[in-house]
Amino acid sequence: MARFRAAALIAAVAKVKDYARQNPEKTSDAIGKVEGFVRSKAGPAHADKVGKGGDALRKGLGVPSGGASGTPGSGTQGGQVPPPPPPNPVPGTPDDPQPRRSADDDAPMTPGERTG
């Protein structure tokens, strides 16, 4: 049973590599989207590790870094790491999108809660 699973996994990896080689730009775009998602969750402190992981995955799949031609809009911009997202607003400041019960209350309103 374990040999069958291993053989199926090896066959699946071979198919993924074939697809990646036939569609390098789509593959690089998908890897870039995953990198962006992971980078947004991990934060800027780990951005270099996320980039290295994406590069290693591209190398393992045989896909050039930064898309097939390195053109803009191909996941990463010419192999450059995009800047991290801006920090979340501080609660109670004017840029905080959540409504508050009152000006002196730091806790946001819960969904469905009404003032007054």
A tleap script that builds the chain and sets N, CA, C and O, in Angstrom:
source leaprc.protein.ff14SB
mol = sequence {
  NMET ALA ARG PHE ARG ALA ALA ALA LEU ILE
  ALA ALA VAL ALA LYS VAL LYS ASP TYR ALA
  ARG GLN ASN PRO GLU LYS THR SER ASP ALA
  ILE GLY LYS VAL GLU GLY PHE VAL ARG SER
  LYS ALA GLY PRO ALA HIE ALA ASP LYS VAL
  GLY LYS GLY GLY ASP ALA LEU ARG LYS GLY
  LEU GLY VAL PRO SER GLY GLY ALA SER GLY
  THR PRO GLY SER GLY THR GLN GLY GLY GLN
  VAL PRO PRO PRO PRO PRO PRO ASN PRO VAL
  PRO GLY THR PRO ASP ASP PRO GLN PRO ARG
  ARG SER ALA ASP ASP ASP ALA PRO MET THR
  PRO GLY GLU ARG THR CGLY
}
set mol.1.N position { 0.822 -1.187 0.000 }
set mol.1.CA position { 0.000 0.000 0.000 }
set mol.1.C position { 0.870 1.257 0.000 }
set mol.1.O position { 0.574 2.214 -0.715 }
set mol.2.N position { 1.943 1.261 0.798 }
set mol.2.CA position { 2.825 2.420 0.857 }
set mol.2.C position { 3.552 2.628 -0.470 }
set mol.2.O position { 3.793 3.766 -0.873 }
set mol.3.N position { 3.903 1.533 -1.150 }
set mol.3.CA position { 4.572 1.658 -2.448 }
set mol.3.C position { 3.640 2.283 -3.474 }
set mol.3.O position { 4.070 3.080 -4.308 }
set mol.4.N position { 2.369 1.921 -3.412 }
set mol.4.CA position { 1.391 2.485 -4.335 }
set mol.4.C position { 1.241 3.988 -4.101 }
set mol.4.O position { 1.177 4.766 -5.053 }
set mol.5.N position { 1.186 4.390 -2.829 }
set mol.5.CA position { 1.069 5.815 -2.507 }
set mol.5.C position { 2.299 6.581 -2.975 }
set mol.5.O position { 2.179 7.677 -3.523 }
set mol.6.N position { 3.463 6.018 -2.764 }
set mol.6.CA position { 4.696 6.672 -3.192 }
set mol.6.C position { 4.726 6.808 -4.709 }
set mol.6.O position { 5.114 7.854 -5.230 }
set mol.7.N position { 4.320 5.762 -5.421 }
set mol.7.CA position { 4.301 5.806 -6.884 }
set mol.7.C position { 3.296 6.847 -7.375 }
set mol.7.O position { 3.568 7.571 -8.332 }
set mol.8.N position { 2.141 6.922 -6.723 }
set mol.8.CA position { 1.135 7.911 -7.111 }
set mol.8.C position { 1.645 9.326 -6.853 }
set mol.8.O position { 1.403 10.231 -7.653 }
set mol.9.N position { 2.348 9.519 -5.741 }
set mol.9.CA position { 2.901 10.833 -5.423 }
set mol.9.C position { 3.971 11.228 -6.436 }
set mol.9.O position { 4.009 12.376 -6.880 }
set mol.10.N position { 4.823 10.307 -6.798 }
set mol.10.CA position { 5.879 10.580 -7.783 }
set mol.10.C position { 5.255 10.935 -9.134 }
set mol.10.O position { 5.727 11.846 -9.814 }
set mol.11.N position { 4.201 10.223 -9.523 }
set mol.11.CA position { 3.516 10.521 -10.782 }
set mol.11.C position { 2.868 11.898 -10.742 }
set mol.11.O position { 2.899 12.629 -11.733 }
set mol.12.N position { 2.280 12.255 -9.603 }
set mol.12.CA position { 1.645 13.568 -9.468 }
set mol.12.C position { 2.685 14.683 -9.552 }
set mol.12.O position { 2.448 15.703 -10.199 }
set mol.13.N position { 3.822 14.498 -8.911 }
set mol.13.CA position { 4.890 15.504 -8.950 }
set mol.13.C position { 5.393 15.666 -10.383 }
set mol.13.O position { 5.662 16.785 -10.819 }
set mol.14.N position { 5.521 14.570 -11.111 }
set mol.14.CA position { 5.970 14.641 -12.505 }
set mol.14.C position { 4.978 15.434 -13.354 }
set mol.14.O position { 5.386 16.215 -14.213 }
set mol.15.N position { 3.684 15.241 -13.120 }
set mol.15.CA position { 2.667 15.976 -13.879 }
set mol.15.C position { 2.712 17.468 -13.540 }
set mol.15.O position { 2.558 18.313 -14.422 }
set mol.16.N position { 2.922 17.787 -12.265 }
set mol.16.CA position { 3.018 19.191 -11.865 }
set mol.16.C position { 4.231 19.836 -12.532 }
set mol.16.O position { 4.137 20.963 -13.017 }
set mol.17.N position { 5.353 19.146 -12.562 }
set mol.17.CA position { 6.555 19.698 -13.196 }
set mol.17.C position { 6.328 19.907 -14.693 }
set mol.17.O position { 6.746 20.921 -15.252 }
set mol.18.N position { 5.669 18.949 -15.337 }
set mol.18.CA position { 5.373 19.100 -16.769 }
set mol.18.C position { 4.495 20.322 -17.020 }
set mol.18.O position { 4.764 21.112 -17.925 }
set mol.19.N position { 3.444 20.473 -16.213 }
set mol.19.CA position { 2.557 21.630 -16.359 }
set mol.19.C position { 3.334 22.926 -16.144 }
set mol.19.O position { 3.165 23.892 -16.888 }
set mol.20.N position { 4.182 22.935 -15.126 }
set mol.20.CA position { 4.950 24.143 -14.816 }
set mol.20.C position { 5.883 24.504 -15.973 }
set mol.20.O position { 6.045 25.683 -16.289 }
set mol.21.N position { 6.481 23.526 -16.592 }
set mol.21.CA position { 7.394 23.798 -17.715 }
set mol.21.C position { 6.627 24.273 -18.948 }
set mol.21.O position { 7.134 25.084 -19.723 }
set mol.22.N position { 5.407 23.766 -19.130 }
set mol.22.CA position { 4.599 24.167 -20.279 }
set mol.22.C position { 3.946 25.537 -20.059 }
set mol.22.O position { 3.643 26.238 -21.024 }
set mol.23.N position { 3.730 25.915 -18.811 }
set mol.23.CA position { 3.062 27.173 -18.467 }
set mol.23.C position { 3.876 27.945 -17.420 }
set mol.23.O position { 3.400 28.152 -16.304 }
set mol.24.N position { 5.081 28.368 -17.763 }
set mol.24.CA position { 5.944 28.994 -16.748 }
set mol.24.C position { 5.389 30.307 -16.196 }
set mol.24.O position { 5.565 30.601 -15.014 }
set mol.25.N position { 4.721 31.102 -17.042 }
set mol.25.CA position { 4.221 32.386 -16.551 }
set mol.25.C position { 3.061 32.181 -15.574 }
set mol.25.O position { 3.005 32.834 -14.532 }
set mol.26.N position { 2.142 31.281 -15.905 }
set mol.26.CA position { 1.029 30.994 -14.990 }
set mol.26.C position { 1.552 30.426 -13.670 }
set mol.26.O position { 1.076 30.785 -12.593 }
set mol.27.N position { 2.534 29.540 -13.773 }
set mol.27.CA position { 3.097 28.936 -12.573 }
set mol.27.C position { 3.773 29.985 -11.701 }
set mol.27.O position { 3.583 29.998 -10.485 }
set mol.28.N position { 4.558 30.861 -12.312 }
set mol.28.CA position { 5.242 31.895 -11.550 }
set mol.28.C position { 4.238 32.870 -10.935 }
set mol.28.O position { 4.431 33.331 -9.810 }
set mol.29.N position { 3.162 33.186 -11.671 }
set mol.29.CA position { 2.119 34.057 -11.120 }
set mol.29.C position { 1.476 33.418 -9.896 }
set mol.29.O position { 1.254 34.088 -8.888 }
set mol.30.N position { 1.175 32.122 -9.981 }
set mol.30.CA position { 0.549 31.421 -8.853 }
set mol.30.C position { 1.489 31.396 -7.645 }
set mol.30.O position { 1.059 31.620 -6.514 }
set mol.31.N position { 2.758 31.125 -7.889 }
set mol.31.CA position { 3.735 31.125 -6.793 }
set mol.31.C position { 3.836 32.529 -6.190 }
set mol.31.O position { 3.938 32.679 -4.972 }
set mol.32.N position { 3.807 33.553 -7.043 }
set mol.32.CA position { 3.850 34.931 -6.560 }
set mol.32.C position { 2.658 35.277 -5.686 }
set mol.32.O position { 2.803 35.978 -4.685 }
set mol.33.N position { 1.474 34.788 -6.059 }
set mol.33.CA position { 0.279 35.037 -5.248 }
set mol.33.C position { 0.397 34.352 -3.885 }
set mol.33.O position { 0.030 34.922 -2.857 }
set mol.34.N position { 0.912 33.129 -3.895 }
set mol.34.CA position { 1.095 32.414 -2.624 }
set mol.34.C position { 2.127 33.138 -1.767 }
set mol.34.O position { 1.950 33.271 -0.556 }
set mol.35.N position { 3.205 33.608 -2.394 }
set mol.35.CA position { 4.215 34.365 -1.654 }
set mol.35.C position { 3.603 35.609 -1.013 }
set mol.35.O position { 3.882 35.915 0.147 }
set mol.36.N position { 2.775 36.319 -1.763 }
set mol.36.CA position { 2.136 37.509 -1.228 }
set mol.36.C position { 1.239 37.201 -0.046 }
set mol.36.O position { 1.235 37.930 0.947 }
set mol.37.N position { 0.471 36.111 -0.152 }
set mol.37.CA position { -0.415 35.726 0.950 }
set mol.37.C position { 0.399 35.365 2.187 }
set mol.37.O position { 0.109 35.833 3.288 }
set mol.38.N position { 1.422 34.527 2.000 }
set mol.38.CA position { 2.237 34.097 3.142 }
set mol.38.C position { 2.966 35.293 3.743 }
set mol.38.O position { 3.077 35.409 4.963 }
set mol.39.N position { 3.466 36.186 2.880 }
set mol.39.CA position { 4.172 37.375 3.366 }
set mol.39.C position { 3.224 38.256 4.197 }
set mol.39.O position { 3.640 38.834 5.201 }
set mol.40.N position { 1.942 38.360 3.778 }
set mol.40.CA position { 1.000 39.186 4.537 }
set mol.40.C position { 0.696 38.580 5.894 }
set mol.40.O position { 0.416 39.310 6.845 }
set mol.41.N position { 0.746 37.260 6.003 }
set mol.41.CA position { 0.484 36.604 7.280 }
set mol.41.C position { 1.737 36.551 8.157 }
set mol.41.O position { 1.642 36.674 9.378 }
set mol.42.N position { 2.903 36.368 7.545 }
set mol.42.CA position { 4.140 36.201 8.305 }
set mol.42.C position { 4.749 37.539 8.726 }
set mol.42.O position { 5.445 37.613 9.739 }
set mol.43.N position { 4.490 38.592 7.955 }
set mol.43.CA position { 5.030 39.900 8.291 }
set mol.43.C position { 6.364 40.156 7.613 }
set mol.43.O position { 6.977 39.247 7.053 }
set mol.44.N position { 6.807 41.412 7.671 }
set mol.44.CA position { 8.031 41.793 6.962 }
set mol.44.C position { 9.296 41.152 7.523 }
set mol.44.O position { 10.307 41.078 6.825 }
set mol.45.N position { 9.258 40.693 8.760 }
set mol.45.CA position { 10.450 40.084 9.348 }
set mol.45.C position { 10.842 38.793 8.629 }
set mol.45.O position { 12.008 38.400 8.649 }
set mol.46.N position { 9.873 38.135 7.999 }
set mol.46.CA position { 10.139 36.862 7.337 }
set mol.46.C position { 10.036 36.962 5.816 }
set mol.46.O position { 10.019 35.935 5.137 }
set mol.47.N position { 9.967 38.174 5.271 }
set mol.47.CA position { 9.803 38.357 3.831 }
set mol.47.C position { 10.935 37.718 3.040 }
set mol.47.O position { 10.702 37.152 1.972 }
set mol.48.N position { 12.169 37.803 3.557 }
set mol.48.CA position { 13.297 37.220 2.825 }
set mol.48.C position { 13.187 35.699 2.758 }
set mol.48.O position { 13.541 35.092 1.748 }
set mol.49.N position { 12.700 35.089 3.827 }
set mol.49.CA position { 12.537 33.630 3.842 }
set mol.49.C position { 11.436 33.195 2.881 }
set mol.49.O position { 11.557 32.164 2.219 }
set mol.50.N position { 10.359 33.983 2.804 }
set mol.50.CA position { 9.273 33.673 1.873 }
set mol.50.C position { 9.788 33.769 0.442 }
set mol.50.O position { 9.480 32.915 -0.390 }
set mol.51.N position { 10.568 34.803 0.155 }
set mol.51.CA position { 11.141 34.957 -1.178 }
set mol.51.C position { 12.078 33.818 -1.546 }
set mol.51.O position { 12.071 33.334 -2.677 }
set mol.52.N position { 12.890 33.392 -0.571 }
set mol.52.CA position { 13.800 32.264 -0.824 }
set mol.52.C position { 13.012 30.982 -1.075 }
set mol.52.O position { 13.381 30.175 -1.928 }
set mol.53.N position { 11.929 30.801 -0.330 }
set mol.53.CA position { 11.095 29.612 -0.533 }
set mol.53.C position { 10.460 29.603 -1.904 }
set mol.53.O position { 10.413 28.563 -2.561 }
set mol.54.N position { 9.967 30.756 -2.346 }
set mol.54.CA position { 9.380 30.856 -3.682 }
set mol.54.C position { 10.410 30.601 -4.767 }
set mol.54.O position { 10.132 29.917 -5.753 }
set mol.55.N position { 11.601 31.154 -4.581 }
set mol.55.CA position { 12.674 30.915 -5.556 }
set mol.55.C position { 13.055 29.439 -5.613 }
set mol.55.O position { 13.291 28.896 -6.692 }
set mol.56.N position { 13.113 28.790 -4.444 }
set mol.56.CA position { 13.448 27.365 -4.406 }
set mol.56.C position { 12.373 26.542 -5.101 }
set mol.56.O position { 12.685 25.583 -5.807 }
set mol.57.N position { 11.109 26.908 -4.907 }
set mol.57.CA position { 10.024 26.193 -5.566 }
set mol.57.C position { 10.089 26.379 -7.071 }
set mol.57.O position { 9.903 25.425 -7.827 }
set mol.58.N position { 10.354 27.617 -7.515 }
set mol.58.CA position { 10.492 27.853 -8.956 }
set mol.58.C position { 11.641 27.040 -9.530 }
set mol.58.O position { 11.520 26.451 -10.604 }
set mol.59.N position { 12.762 27.011 -8.803 }
set mol.59.CA position { 13.927 26.258 -9.277 }
set mol.59.C position { 13.610 24.765 -9.349 }
set mol.59.O position { 13.976 24.098 -10.317 }
set mol.60.N position { 12.932 24.241 -8.329 }
set mol.60.CA position { 12.580 22.826 -8.309 }
set mol.60.C position { 11.622 22.435 -9.424 }
set mol.60.O position { 11.662 21.310 -9.924 }
set mol.61.N position { 10.748 23.386 -9.816 }
set mol.61.CA position { 9.802 23.116 -10.891 }
set mol.61.C position { 10.388 23.434 -12.262 }
set mol.61.O position { 9.780 23.122 -13.286 }
set mol.62.N position { 11.556 24.047 -12.285 }
set mol.62.CA position { 12.175 24.393 -13.562 }
set mol.62.C position { 11.572 25.623 -14.194 }
set mol.62.O position { 11.564 25.753 -15.418 }
set mol.63.N position { 11.055 26.547 -13.362 }
set mol.63.CA position { 10.428 27.775 -13.851 }
set mol.63.C position { 11.377 28.930 -13.581 }
set mol.63.O position { 11.914 29.028 -12.478 }
set mol.64.N position { 11.603 29.818 -14.566 }
set mol.64.CA position { 12.478 30.959 -14.313 }
set mol.64.C position { 11.893 31.879 -13.240 }
set mol.64.O position { 10.675 32.013 -13.123 }
set mol.65.N position { 12.756 32.498 -12.474 }
set mol.65.CA position { 12.334 33.412 -11.413 }
set mol.65.C position { 11.745 34.664 -12.029 }
set mol.65.O position { 12.287 35.193 -12.999 }
set mol.66.N position { 10.621 35.152 -11.466 }
set mol.66.CA position { 10.003 36.376 -11.947 }
set mol.66.C position { 9.189 36.206 -13.200 }
set mol.66.O position { 8.963 37.188 -13.908 }
set mol.67.N position { 8.736 35.009 -13.513 }
set mol.67.CA position { 7.921 34.785 -14.701 }
set mol.67.C position { 8.778 34.366 -15.869 }
set mol.67.O position { 10.005 34.349 -15.771 }
set mol.68.N position { 8.139 34.026 -16.983 }
set mol.68.CA position { 8.839 33.536 -18.155 }
set mol.68.C position { 9.741 34.612 -18.752 }
set mol.68.O position { 10.842 34.317 -19.218 }
set mol.69.N position { 9.272 35.861 -18.737 }
set mol.69.CA position { 10.074 36.914 -19.330 }
set mol.69.C position { 10.438 38.005 -18.345 }
set mol.69.O position { 11.128 38.957 -18.710 }
set mol.70.N position { 9.992 37.891 -17.103 }
set mol.70.CA position { 10.281 38.905 -16.108 }
set mol.70.C position { 9.522 40.190 -16.348 }
set mol.70.O position { 9.936 41.253 -15.884 }
set mol.71.N position { 8.401 40.105 -17.078 }
set mol.71.CA position { 7.622 41.295 -17.383 }
set mol.71.C position { 6.785 41.709 -16.197 }
set mol.71.O position { 6.460 40.877 -15.349 }
set mol.72.N position { 6.421 43.002 -16.120 }
set mol.72.CA position { 5.554 43.432 -15.031 }
set mol.72.C position { 4.224 42.709 -15.086 }
set mol.72.O position { 3.714 42.400 -16.163 }
set mol.73.N position { 3.668 42.444 -13.916 }
set mol.73.CA position { 2.403 41.734 -13.839 }
set mol.73.C position { 2.576 40.234 -13.837 }
set mol.73.O position { 1.599 39.504 -14.000 }
set mol.74.N position { 3.789 39.756 -13.659 }
set mol.74.CA position { 4.012 38.316 -13.654 }
set mol.74.C position { 4.315 37.816 -12.248 }
set mol.74.O position { 5.274 37.072 -12.040 }
set mol.75.N position { 3.509 38.221 -11.299 }
set mol.75.CA position { 3.702 37.765 -9.928 }
set mol.75.C position { 4.652 38.659 -9.170 }
set mol.75.O position { 4.228 39.421 -8.301 }
set mol.76.N position { 5.935 38.578 -9.486 }
set mol.76.CA position { 6.907 39.473 -8.870 }
set mol.76.C position { 7.368 40.442 -9.937 }
set mol.76.O position { 7.277 40.130 -11.124 }
set mol.77.N position { 7.850 41.584 -9.562 }
set mol.77.CA position { 8.232 42.621 -10.498 }
set mol.77.C position { 9.712 42.513 -10.806 }
set mol.77.O position { 10.547 43.113 -10.129 }
set mol.78.N position { 10.030 41.734 -11.845 }
set mol.78.CA position { 11.423 41.589 -12.229 }
set mol.78.C position { 12.258 40.915 -11.165 }
set mol.78.O position { 13.458 41.173 -11.076 }
set mol.79.N position { 11.656 40.052 -10.348 }
set mol.79.CA position { 12.369 39.357 -9.298 }
set mol.79.C position { 12.456 40.143 -7.999 }
set mol.79.O position { 13.043 39.654 -7.034 }
set mol.80.N position { 11.886 41.353 -7.943 }
set mol.80.CA position { 11.937 42.164 -6.734 }
set mol.80.C position { 10.811 41.763 -5.790 }
set mol.80.O position { 9.727 41.373 -6.225 }
set mol.81.N position { 11.079 41.862 -4.519 }
set mol.81.CA position { 10.079 41.561 -3.508 }
set mol.81.C position { 9.207 42.788 -3.313 }
set mol.81.O position { 9.731 43.875 -3.070 }
set mol.82.N position { 7.867 42.644 -3.414 }
set mol.82.CA position { 7.012 43.818 -3.215 }
set mol.82.C position { 7.091 44.307 -1.772 }
set mol.82.O position { 7.414 43.530 -0.873 }
set mol.83.N position { 6.802 45.574 -1.546 }
set mol.83.CA position { 6.880 46.099 -0.180 }
set mol.83.C position { 5.812 45.468 0.708 }
set mol.83.O position { 4.767 45.048 0.211 }
set mol.84.N position { 6.059 45.396 2.013 }
set mol.84.CA position { 5.073 44.815 2.914 }
set mol.84.C position { 3.841 45.711 2.997 }
set mol.84.O position { 3.928 46.908 2.721 }
set mol.85.N position { 2.691 45.144 3.375 }
set mol.85.CA position { 1.488 45.965 3.486 }
set mol.85.C position { 1.624 46.967 4.632 }
set mol.85.O position { 2.420 46.759 5.547 }
set mol.86.N position { 0.853 48.049 4.585 }
set mol.86.CA position { 0.944 49.034 5.667 }
set mol.86.C position { 0.439 48.440 6.975 }
set mol.86.O position { -0.374 47.516 6.955 }
set mol.87.N position { 0.906 48.954 8.113 }
set mol.87.CA position { 0.467 48.400 9.390 }
set mol.87.C position { -1.007 48.690 9.638 }
set mol.87.O position { -1.574 49.621 9.065 }
set mol.88.N position { -1.613 47.889 10.490 }
set mol.88.CA position { -3.005 48.109 10.853 }
set mol.88.C position { -3.129 49.418 11.615 }
set mol.88.O position { -2.207 49.807 12.331 }
set mol.89.N position { -4.280 50.116 11.466 }
set mol.89.CA position { -4.452 51.370 12.187 }
set mol.89.C position { -4.565 51.128 13.687 }
set mol.89.O position { -5.009 50.068 14.128 }
set mol.90.N position { -4.161 52.111 14.449 }
set mol.90.CA position { -4.237 52.027 15.902 }
set mol.90.C position { -5.694 52.244 16.313 }
set mol.90.O position { -6.324 53.197 15.853 }
set mol.91.N position { -6.243 51.374 17.176 }
set mol.91.CA position { -7.643 51.548 17.586 }
set mol.91.C position { -7.879 52.918 18.210 }
set mol.91.O position { -7.068 53.415 18.992 }
set mol.92.N position { -9.000 53.508 17.846 }
set mol.92.CA position { -9.381 54.794 18.410 }
set mol.92.C position { -8.813 55.991 17.688 }
set mol.92.O position { -9.108 57.123 18.071 }
set mol.93.N position { -7.996 55.788 16.642 }
set mol.93.CA position { -7.457 56.910 15.881 }
set mol.93.C position { -8.378 57.183 14.696 }
set mol.93.O position { -9.208 56.340 14.357 }
set mol.94.N position { -8.245 58.348 14.062 }
set mol.94.CA position { -9.145 58.680 12.947 }
set mol.94.C position { -9.078 57.700 11.778 }
set mol.94.O position { -10.055 57.571 11.040 }
set mol.95.N position { -7.944 56.999 11.586 }
set mol.95.CA position { -7.856 56.057 10.463 }
set mol.95.C position { -8.375 54.663 10.815 }
set mol.95.O position { -8.313 53.758 9.983 }
set mol.96.N position { -8.881 54.477 12.026 }
set mol.96.CA position { -9.445 53.190 12.443 }
set mol.96.C position { -10.820 53.018 11.799 }
set mol.96.O position { -11.706 53.842 12.027 }
set mol.97.N position { -11.023 51.945 10.984 }
set mol.97.CA position { -12.302 51.786 10.287 }
set mol.97.C position { -13.443 51.268 11.166 }
set mol.97.O position { -14.602 51.339 10.756 }
set mol.98.N position { -13.149 50.751 12.354 }
set mol.98.CA position { -14.209 50.190 13.186 }
set mol.98.C position { -14.865 51.269 14.038 }
set mol.98.O position { -14.175 52.069 14.670 }
set mol.99.N position { -16.199 51.292 14.057 }
set mol.99.CA position { -16.879 52.276 14.901 }
set mol.99.C position { -16.702 51.962 16.376 }
set mol.99.O position { -16.544 50.803 16.761 }
set mol.100.N position { -16.730 53.003 17.197 }
set mol.100.CA position { -16.579 52.864 18.645 }
set mol.100.C position { -17.895 53.233 19.321 }
set mol.100.O position { -18.715 53.950 18.748 }
set mol.101.N position { -18.092 52.742 20.536 }
set mol.101.CA position { -19.299 53.067 21.304 }
set mol.101.C position { -19.319 54.554 21.658 }
set mol.101.O position { -20.348 55.220 21.540 }
set mol.102.N position { -18.171 55.059 22.092 }
set mol.102.CA position { -18.040 56.472 22.429 }
set mol.102.C position { -16.579 56.861 22.241 }
set mol.102.O position { -15.723 56.001 22.032 }
set mol.103.N position { -16.302 58.135 22.315 }
set mol.103.CA position { -14.938 58.618 22.069 }
set mol.103.C position { -13.953 58.129 23.115 }
set mol.103.O position { -12.771 57.968 22.809 }
set mol.104.N position { -14.409 57.885 24.356 }
set mol.104.CA position { -13.485 57.462 25.406 }
set mol.104.C position { -13.424 55.947 25.586 }
set mol.104.O position { -12.756 55.467 26.503 }
set mol.105.N position { -14.107 55.185 24.730 }
set mol.105.CA position { -14.131 53.722 24.827 }
set mol.105.C position { -13.261 53.139 23.716 }
set mol.105.O position { -13.530 53.378 22.538 }
set mol.106.N position { -12.220 52.377 24.070 }
set mol.106.CA position { -11.316 51.807 23.075 }
set mol.106.C position { -11.870 50.554 22.404 }
set mol.106.O position { -11.413 50.182 21.323 }
set mol.107.N position { -12.841 49.904 23.024 }
set mol.107.CA position { -13.350 48.651 22.478 }
set mol.107.C position { -14.240 48.909 21.263 }
set mol.107.O position { -15.108 49.780 21.311 }
set mol.108.N position { -14.033 48.155 20.162 }
set mol.108.CA position { -14.901 48.336 18.999 }
set mol.108.C position { -16.283 47.737 19.269 }
set mol.108.O position { -16.462 46.892 20.145 }
set mol.109.N position { -17.227 48.199 18.497 }
set mol.109.CA position { -18.581 47.645 18.611 }
set mol.109.C position { -18.578 46.237 18.033 }
set mol.109.O position { -17.830 45.947 17.100 }
set mol.110.N position { -19.401 45.376 18.578 }
set mol.110.CA position { -19.524 44.031 18.047 }
set mol.110.C position { -20.539 44.019 16.921 }
set mol.110.O position { -21.411 44.887 16.887 }
set mol.111.N position { -20.461 43.054 15.981 }
set mol.111.CA position { -21.426 43.018 14.883 }
set mol.111.C position { -22.857 42.975 15.418 }
set mol.111.O position { -23.161 42.195 16.320 }
set mol.112.N position { -23.707 43.786 14.880 }
set mol.112.CA position { -25.095 43.829 15.275 }
set mol.112.C position { -25.380 44.780 16.418 }
set mol.112.O position { -26.546 45.051 16.707 }
set mol.113.N position { -24.361 45.294 17.073 }
set mol.113.CA position { -24.545 46.218 18.191 }
set mol.113.C position { -24.917 47.595 17.663 }
set mol.113.O position { -24.390 48.037 16.642 }
set mol.114.N position { -25.806 48.259 18.344 }
set mol.114.CA position { -26.242 49.598 17.917 }
set mol.114.C position { -25.962 50.599 19.021 }
set mol.114.O position { -26.010 50.277 20.208 }
set mol.115.N position { -25.674 51.806 18.607 }
set mol.115.CA position { -25.458 52.854 19.599 }
set mol.115.C position { -26.781 53.520 19.927 }
set mol.115.O position { -27.711 53.530 19.120 }
set mol.116.N position { -26.846 54.071 21.115 }
set mol.116.CA position { -28.005 54.868 21.485 }
set mol.116.C position { -29.056 54.097 22.082 }
set mol.116.O position { -30.097 54.647 22.443 }
savepdb mol mol.pdb
quit
